[in-house]
């Protein structure tokens, strides 16, 4: 059984690494190779985000990443593409506000799949709590150029408000988080910090993951 599929998980990973296809290519990596480096560094929750990539390529990458994650006891989440998540043996899928409704995805992927949903305000949080999701994402926390969400940054107060409303459902904070700010986000109540660009900051992604895990270990 996939432990992450339950609404409450006692040991949710503090670090949620996101392999963004555009950011990854800019840094000179293939997404599966970068995912492997993150997992070798100790990451146990990995998402692939490749919205503008051809489906056959995303499926190929997903199969590679899923294999790496299974071997390491890590979880692999695919962004947006529920169909490819099913085909690639991913642990689950992360949904945006414009993606398939979570109840439809739950029927497709089954009761044990991990389903995350992005939220950007309390109205979206309240709606998400009525849906069969495994966790909520909130953001952007800080200003970020990685992804234009169309929403203003919510800050640490936004994390606190979301956690208070979430009734124990894990809250993943995303958007502009760095090694320096990650502990403050966890202190605000987030179960996990999702990081994209800052994991590539020193050119050694496995080492950077270890730095995050060491920083967050006691949080």
LUMVO-854768 format. One line per 4 residues: number of its first residue (from 1); for each residue x, y, z of C-alpha. Coordinates in Angstrom, 3 decimals. Example, Ala and Ser with C-alpha at 12.3 -4.5 7.8 and 13.67 -1.06 7.14 Angstrom:
1) 12.300:-4.500:7.800  13.670:-1.060:7.140
***
This chain:
1) 0.000:0.000:0.000  1.188:3.522:-0.746  1.426:5.266:2.602  1.261:8.697:0.989
5) -2.216:7.932:-0.323  -3.831:8.306:3.073  -5.174:11.670:4.226  -2.873:11.666:7.239
9) 0.732:10.529:7.053  2.862:10.642:10.221  6.221:11.019:8.457  5.587:13.228:5.439
13) 8.970:14.059:3.799  10.152:17.569:4.661  11.600:18.049:1.174  9.541:17.694:-2.001
17) 11.814:18.016:-5.031  10.373:19.169:-8.343  12.067:18.368:-11.630  10.831:21.096:-13.968
21) 11.626:20.268:-17.593  12.490:23.843:-18.586  14.625:24.594:-15.531  16.312:21.214:-15.846
25) 17.215:21.742:-19.511  18.565:25.225:-18.748  20.913:23.632:-16.230  22.074:21.035:-18.766
29) 20.331:17.988:-17.296  17.905:15.350:-18.556  14.933:15.123:-16.169  15.471:11.411:-15.319
33) 19.155:12.028:-14.613  18.381:14.969:-12.349  15.719:12.970:-10.541  18.271:10.203:-9.977
37) 20.738:12.714:-8.516  18.068:14.021:-6.147  17.153:10.518:-5.023  20.814:9.634:-4.527
41) 21.040:12.725:-2.336  18.247:11.382:-0.155  15.071:12.869:-1.650  12.066:10.612:-1.142
45) 9.329:12.671:-2.786  9.903:13.631:-6.434  7.661:15.388:-8.935  8.139:15.734:-12.688
49) 6.645:18.886:-14.201  6.734:19.030:-18.013  3.508:20.653:-19.272  4.823:21.648:-22.698
53) 6.591:18.389:-23.505  5.229:15.760:-25.900  3.282:12.988:-24.173  5.521:10.182:-25.411
57) 8.580:11.948:-24.015  6.887:12.586:-20.668  5.885:8.933:-20.494  9.439:7.794:-21.216
61) 10.873:10.129:-18.597  8.202:9.096:-16.109  8.948:5.419:-16.533  12.625:6.063:-15.906
65) 11.986:8.205:-12.840  9.407:5.790:-11.437  11.956:2.971:-11.702  14.579:5.010:-9.840
69) 12.101:5.956:-7.133  10.797:2.424:-6.630  14.344:1.123:-6.216  15.072:3.744:-3.552
73) 11.757:3.549:-1.721  10.854:7.043:-2.901  7.534:8.333:-4.246  7.139:9.710:-7.768
77) 4.413:12.229:-8.550  3.621:13.384:-12.083  2.314:16.881:-12.598  -1.035:17.278:-14.420
81) -1.040:14.081:-16.508  -3.204:11.495:-14.725  -3.219:9.216:-17.768  0.571:9.114:-17.947
85) 0.813:8.672:-14.181  -1.268:5.531:-14.527  0.773:4.211:-17.439  4.153:4.913:-15.845
89) 3.449:3.370:-12.434  3.785:6.726:-10.693  2.679:6.996:-7.081  0.212:9.671:-8.068
93) -0.399:13.033:-9.653  -0.336:16.702:-8.739  -3.254:18.766:-10.021  -3.684:22.451:-10.695
97) -6.923:24.391:-10.471  -7.569:23.927:-14.201  -6.819:20.194:-14.370  -9.187:17.235:-14.135
101) -11.285:17.285:-10.935  -9.788:15.295:-8.091  -12.822:12.927:-7.802  -12.372:11.923:-11.459
105) -8.637:11.378:-10.955  -9.280:9.354:-7.806  -11.572:7.028:-9.754  -8.919:6.675:-12.436
109) -5.908:6.078:-10.179  -7.510:4.279:-7.242  -7.799:4.730:-3.511  -4.088:4.453:-2.709
113) -2.784:6.971:-5.252  -1.272:10.218:-4.032  -3.278:13.181:-5.302  -2.112:16.703:-4.591
117) -3.952:19.903:-5.437  -2.566:23.423:-5.812  -4.333:26.186:-3.896  -3.680:29.900:-3.826
121) -6.336:31.302:-1.487  -8.649:30.153:1.299  -11.597:29.692:-1.044  -9.621:27.145:-3.037
125) -8.466:25.491:0.189  -12.027:25.081:1.412  -13.047:23.591:-1.936  -10.061:21.211:-1.896
129) -10.988:19.905:1.555  -14.230:18.553:0.102  -12.304:16.530:-2.484  -10.457:13.172:-2.229
133) -6.940:14.602:-2.128  -3.871:13.416:-0.218  -2.282:16.830:0.315  -2.698:20.521:-0.466
137) -0.059:22.717:-2.045  -0.096:26.422:-1.261  1.799:29.177:-3.033  3.559:30.981:-4.303
141) 5.038:31.605:-0.859  7.620:34.069:-2.118  8.126:35.729:-5.488  9.330:33.250:-8.113
145) 10.183:33.298:-11.809  10.038:29.523:-12.219  6.306:29.413:-12.926  3.769:32.180:-13.522
149) 0.797:31.107:-11.417  -1.161:34.311:-11.935  -1.401:34.696:-8.156  0.427:37.007:-5.750
153) 2.755:35.534:-3.148  0.992:34.516:0.068  3.985:34.652:2.413  4.376:32.785:5.678
157) 0.990:34.055:6.861  -0.564:32.283:3.890  1.092:29.048:5.003  -0.254:29.501:8.528
161) -3.783:30.220:7.298  -3.757:27.193:4.997  -2.444:24.873:7.711  -5.070:26.133:10.147
165) -7.831:25.473:7.630  -6.489:22.128:6.418  -7.625:20.118:9.456  -4.527:17.923:9.529
169) -4.211:17.359:5.784  -0.521:17.792:4.810  0.295:21.202:3.365  3.156:21.525:0.867
173) 4.522:25.046:0.454  5.928:26.081:-2.925  7.276:29.153:-4.653  10.612:30.930:-4.269
177) 11.769:28.783:-1.343  15.518:28.587:-0.766  17.838:26.828:1.645  17.817:29.970:3.783
181) 14.027:30.310:3.941  12.974:26.646:4.041  13.183:26.322:7.863  10.926:29.348:8.346
185) 8.324:27.785:6.041  8.371:24.533:8.014  8.160:26.555:11.238  5.016:28.202:9.836
189) 3.390:24.758:9.759  4.080:23.336:6.302  4.574:19.581:6.229  6.985:19.938:3.337
193) 8.735:22.501:1.166  8.644:22.027:-2.603  11.790:23.338:-4.271  12.682:23.754:-7.936
197) 15.445:26.204:-8.890  17.360:26.419:-5.630  18.202:22.726:-5.770  20.430:23.566:-8.754
201) 22.096:26.546:-7.109  25.498:24.967:-6.460  25.748:22.707:-9.529  25.713:19.568:-7.376
205) 22.051:18.621:-6.930  22.684:15.531:-4.810  24.783:17.599:-2.412  22.160:20.353:-2.372
209) 19.471:17.860:-1.393  21.695:16.670:1.469  22.059:20.283:2.621  18.270:20.698:2.666
213) 17.725:17.457:4.526  20.362:18.339:7.121  18.788:21.774:7.567  15.250:20.416:7.886
217) 15.997:17.256:9.858  15.164:18.774:13.203  12.324:21.011:11.979
***
